[in-house]
Amino acid sequence: MVKKSEEAVPLVQILDEKGKIVNKGLKSSLTDEELVEMMKVLVWGRTVNERLILAGRQGRIGNLPPSEGQEASQLATLFAMNKTDFLFPTYRDVIPLVQHGMPMKNAILWYRGHVAANILPEDVHGLPAQVIIGSQYVQAAGLGMAYKRDGKDQVAMTYIGDGGSSQGDFYEGINFAGVFNAQTVFIVQNNKYGISVPREMQSKAGTLAQKAAAAGIPGIQVDGMDPLALYEVTKLAREYTMAGNGPVLIETLTYRFGPHTLSDDPTRYRSQEELDEWIKKDYMIRMKKYLTEKGIWTEEMEQDVIDATTKEVNDAIDAADNEPKQKVSELLSNVFEVPTPRIAKEIKMHQAKEEK
């Protein structure tokens, strides 16, 4: 029954919006040092978002899909993974990819649509951000299967939005991964809207996590504004799949404070009252309260992270400005390894123009 399947999906929370521990069973395993390190990563992520939004307004990058509000859903889950685990990000998850090892300069170039953004250092275990909705789920299933087959101590992890969970690739990915016990952790970032389409118009399912049941794999919901719960659930999911049990689907209940992209006007489809209620749930507020009461976080520490991150982003923008401009002939040459006759003709035509 649908009702029973909804009730069977647990919602995990450890830290509430007042910064108080409310867990009933699951506890945080993070030490004070690890809590501080996670907080630094979260402040870094929020600051990168703010600097990129500013750069977008200045015309220094392209059409940015900001993730302000859902950084914990991205970065606290990533915090539970190993650097050797493989990340398949969406277009809204470029910031986690940077945290996973991609140079910030590449992120700036990616937002500008420059091909050099996709040339990652060999030690970065991840692919460039995927724009095609849902295809990364199939890729993560395949790599997770390969890790399982080869006995690797590695996991494939990927994100998708609530709207993306309506794509055929979503089910195909979790179904394939389940059949072959792939070492994959699937994350659905339920930020309430697929562009302007509200979550309740995407699916009749009471939760998105319960869709895992159709593929025979575990599904779990977690408070996407609770970094402690996000970390623990992802850590347990990694341990579960590494024990040979197959993949896990995690739904994070989060919210994007800003627009879908900087060209979008969210006031057309959501109210200010709704936004205000979610801002009260912001992970930054609850983590600051919790860590400050523990005596391990200060405003000075936060400002140090903000200052260092601001410099990091500004330096990356300056470095990206010095990247050689793309030529049309180079763009066409990247379409196929062996150009079709028509494209080969166009390449020659543009090369002739570019040499003048």
Salt bridges, closest charged atoms under 4 A:
ASP32 OD1 - LYS294 NZ 3.32
GLU71 OE2 - ARG46 NE 2.84
ASP85 OD2 - ARG238 NE 2.74
ASP150 OD1 - ARG149 NE 2.90
ASP153 OD1 - ARG238 NH2 3.71
ASP223 OD2 - ARG286 NH1 2.93
GLU277 OE2 - LYS280 NZ 3.18
ASP282 OD1 - ARG46 NH2 3.16
GLU293 OE1 - LYS20 NZ 3.27
GLU302 OE2 - LYS288 NZ 3.01
ASP315 OD2 - LYS311 NZ 2.64
ASP318 OD1 - ARG60 NH2 3.67
ASP321 OD2 - ARG60 NH2 2.57
ASP321 OD1 - ARG112 NH2 2.66
GLU323 OE1 - LYS105 NZ 2.86
GLU346 OE2 - ARG342 NE 3.58
